[in-house]
Structures are given as C-alpha cells and as structure tokens.
Amino acid sequence: SGDLQGNDSKDIALTKLLNNQLRQDNSYRVVEASGTDYDTVLDGLIITGGNARGAFSSIYNKGGGLYCKSGSLTVSDCVFTANSATLGAGIYNSEGDPLLANCTFLLNYASDKGGGMYNTKGSSVLSNCVFGSNCAKENGGGVYNEYNSPIVANCTFSKNSAYVGAGVYCHKSKPIITNCILWGNNCRYGELEPSQIYAVEAIISYSCIQGLTAGSAGKGNIGLDPQFSEAAENNFNLKSTSPCIDAGTNDSLPVETNTDVDGTLRVKDGNRNGIAEIDIGAQEF
C-alpha cells in the first residue's frame, strides 16, 4: 500500500483522492517495474493508496498503482483500487508490453487521462480484467490508449466516467477488442457509444456495447443490456437471463487460462444448448 501512515479515509470522494490532505504523505507509486520481462510476475496483490501527485512535467505524476517504463511484466490476479495520479492512476505503461490477466481496477482517479490504465507506445495484453467505477477528468476513465495496438479480450468496462471515452479512449491506437462488455460508462455523451469506447481504428468483435452503432457492428457484436447481477455494488456477474452467456468466441483469449477473473471455470455451457461457448465479459456465468 502507498498509505505509509495508515491514515487514508474510506470516505474520500473519488475526484478528491489526488489532493486530499490525508493522502499527501502517500508514496507517489506503489510499484515500479521498468525494464522488466515476462519472467517478472506480480501475482495476487492488492495495490492501493498510490498518489502520484508530482508536477505535471515530472515522472512522478504517473502510475499511482504501478509505473512501467519499457517493461513487459506479467500481472495476474491483482486488484488496483483507490490509486490516484495525473496520468494512469491504476497503471501507467509506456513503451512496454505487459500482460494483465484476471485483474480488477476499481475506484481509481486520474486528474487528466487513464483512470484505470494509461497505455502509450506499448501493446499490452488485457485478458479477463474488470474496469469498474474508475474516473478520468479528461479521457479514458477505464483505459486510455495512444500510439499502440493493445489486445483486449474478455474484459468488462462499466460505471467508469470521463469527458470522452469513459470506458476506453483511443488516440492513434488500433486495439483488437474481443468478448468484452462496455456498458454503463458515462461521459458528456451520456451513455451512448462514444461513452463506452471512443476509437476510430478499433477492431471489435463478439462484444456487448451500449449504444452500438453501425460503425462498431463487427462480427458477433450486440447492443443488448448485459444484465449485471448488482452493478450498483460493482458486481458485474451476469444474471441467468443475460444475452452475453455463451455469446463469445472460444478463439479469443490471448493467454491460456481456464478460469475467469473470479476463479470460476470457463468455458461452460451456460445456456445449456449442448455447446460450450465462452461468455462475453470478464466473468463466466
């Protein structure tokens, strides 16, 4: 934890995390992993309390939870929560290709871009991850991408907020997005598609997107309510009536895994039609 004095309050408003008086003695970042390779592993950690409040032009305003420069580490089964920064409150990745699997980003705040993650000039892989209730004052409440080609598979983006691209924002970025839910994210466009994902060159398939338009009508995409169990409590498990059950493609996962973000076995025949297809989103019904 970046809360060195153990005095952070749980009642601090999300947008006040960066400048709250109780957090001024917190470490700028909790973990730094620059120049690493995939043999470097972060596994099963709760990364919280980072407060990258340095001057705008310094490196200390980036990556409250994790700062990664030219690194390609593996991050699995980790939770990033209550971190703050100017750029990349949960994770700031520059010129690296980290692999993130089964991770949760919850209630992180960026005063500029990338509430959950800021990803620039490196092509990260995100698999089975949840981005919920993160906030960026400018763009990319969940994830901000630029100058890269990330792979995003079986991830859920919901209840994130930003000025534009509350779920995912892409600037000169060509992400490949498969089996993902982008629903209930909110920006100046309300909850229409630009709130869920703002991207010109994204390749999106087998995903559930609120406000789905013809521009994102790739193979297998749907614009139906995913029917989360308790979204108000940041529980994005699917109800039994969800259209996302068995609606994904089994060919999507870029890393070998047989469980979802909660450790539930996947793939299962959730709709009991005799064919086991992976569910859309980070959690298998």
N, C-alpha and C positions, 0 to 999 in steps of 0.2 A: 504494500500500500504506500501511496505517496503522502498519506496523512501522518506525518512524522510525530506529531504531538498527540494524535488520537483524539482530536477535538472537533472534527468535522461534524456538522449538524446534518441530520437526515431531512430536515425541513427546509433546506435551502432551495429556492426556486431554480429550475434548470438554467434559465438565462442569467442567473446571478452567480453561477459556480465560479467563473473565472476571476471575478473581482471581490468575492465575499471575504470579509475580514478574517474569518476563521480559517480560510484556506491559503492565506498569504505565506504561511510558513511551510506549505506542502512542497514536495520536490517538483521540479519542472516536469520531469517524466519519471515513470516508474521503472521502465525497462528500456535500455538502448541495445540494439542488436545490429550494428552496422558492419558491413564487410563479412557477413556470415554466409554459410551454405546450408543445404537442406539437412546436413547432419546436426545442425544446431536446432534443438527442439524445445519449444515451450509447451508444456502439456498439463492440463488440469489446474490452471491457475486462475484466481480471481484478481484481476488487475484494476485497481481503483484508486481514486484520490490524486491522480496526477494533475498538475495545474501549470501548464506551460504558458506562463503569463509574461514572458520576456518581451523586449521591444520588437516592433513589427519586423524590422530588418534582420533580427538575430535568429539563430537556430533554436533558441530557447522559447520560441512561441509555437513550436510544432511538436505534435506527438505527445500528448499528456500521458496516455497509457503506454504506448510503445513507439519508439523512434527507430526507423530502419532506413539507413542510407546505404545503397549498393549492397543490400543483403538479400539472401534467398533462404531464409529460415523456414522451418515448419512450425506452425502454431495450431495446436489441436485441443479441443475440449476446454477452451479458456473463456472466461467471462470478462468483458470490458465494460465497466459501469462507473458512473459519476466521475469521469475524467473531463478535463476542460483544456482548451488551447485556442489559439487564434486559427490555426490550420491543423486539421486532423486530431480531434480530441481523443478518440479511441486509439487510432493508429495513424502515423504519418509515414508513408512509404515513398521513397524517391530513388529511382534508378535500380530498384530491386525487384525480384520475382518471388515474393513469399507465397507459401502455400498455407491457406487457412481452411481448416476443416472442423466442423461441429463447434463453432464458436458463437457466442452471443454478445451483441453490442446493445447496451440498454442505458438510456438516460445519460448520454454524453453530450457535451455542448461545445461548439466551435463558434467563436465570435466572428469568424469570416466564412471559411468553407470546410466541408468534411466533418460533420458531427460524429459519425461513426468511424469513417476512414477517409483519408486523403491519399490518393494514389496517383503519382505522377512519374512519367517516363519509365515505368516498370510494369510488366504484365503479370500481375498477381493472379492467383487461382483461388476462388472462394467457393467452397462446397459445403452444403448443409449448414449454413450460417443464418442467424436471425439478427436483423437490424430493427429494433423497436424503440420508439419514443426518443430518438436522438434529434438534435436540433442544430442547425447552422443558420446564423443570421443572414448569410448570403445564399450560397448554392450548395446542394448536396447534403441534405440532412442525414441521410443514411451513408451514402458513399459519393465522393467527388472524384471523377477520373479525368485525367488530361494526358495527351500525347502517349497513349498506351493502347493495348489490346487485351484487357483482362478477360478471363473466363469465369463466368458466374453460373453455378449450377445448383439447383435445389436450395435456393435461399429465399427467405421471407423478409420483405420490407414493409413495415406497417407502422402507422402513427408517428412517422418522422415528419419534421417540419423544416421549411427553408423558404427563401424568397422565390427560388425556382428549382425544380428538380428535387423535391423533398425526399423522394425515395432514392433515386440515382440521378446524378448530373454528369454529363459527359461533354468535355470540351476537346475537340480534335482527338477523339477517342473512338475506338472501334471494338466495343465489348461484344462477346458472344454470350448471350443470356439464354439459359435453357431451364425448364422446370421450375421457374421462380414465381412467387406471388408478390405483386406490387399493388397494394390495396390499402386505402385509408390513410395515405400520406397527404399532407396538406401544405399548399403554398398559396401564392397570390392568385393562382388559377382555381382555387378551391380544391376539389378532389378529382379534376379531370386528368387526362393522360399526362400532360406536362408536369403535374404534381407528382405522379408516380415515377416517371422516367423522362428526362429531357436529353435526347440523343438523336443525332442526325444519321449516324452510320452504324447504329447497333444492329446486330443480327439476333433476333428474338424468336424463340420457338417454344412450344409447349408450356406457355406461361399464362398466368392469370393476371390481367391488367385492368384496373379500374379505368373507365372511360376509353376503352380500347377503340382505336381508330383504324382506318384502312392502312395507314402508314405502318402500323405495327401488327398487321394481320398476317403474321407468318404462320408456318405450319403448326397446327395444334394449339394456337393461342385462343384464349377465351376471355370474355369480359363479364363473367358472372361472379356474384358475391361468393367468396371462398368459404363463408360461414365458419368463422373462428369460434372456438368454444367460449372464451372470455377475453376478448380483445381489450376491454376496459382495464383488465388486470395484467395486460401484456402477456396473456396466454394465447398463443396463436395455433394451438392444436385445432384440428379440423373436427367439425361435427359429422355425424354419420351420414348426413344428407349433403355434404359438401360436393360440388362438382369437380373439385380438384383430386378426389380419390381416384386412383388408377388412371389419371388423365395425363401423366407424364410419359417420357420415353426412357426406357432402360439403358439406352446408349449414351446417356448424358454425363454421368458422373466422371469427372476428370481424375479423381483419385479413387483407389479401391477402398470401399467401405461397405459394411453390411448393416450399419445402424444409422439412425437419423441423429439430429442434434441432441435429442433426449436419451439416446442409447436404445431406442426401440428398433427391433429388427426390421430391415427393409431389404428386399421388396416383398410385399404381401398382396394377396388378392383381396383388397379392401372392399370391393363391391360384389365379391362372391360370384363373379361371372365365369369362373374357371380359368381366367388368365391373370397372372400376377404382373401388374404394371406398377411402376413407381408412382407415388403421389406427387403432385405439384407442391412445391414448398419445402421447408426445412424439416417438417415433422410428418411422419408416416402415421396414417390413421390405424 
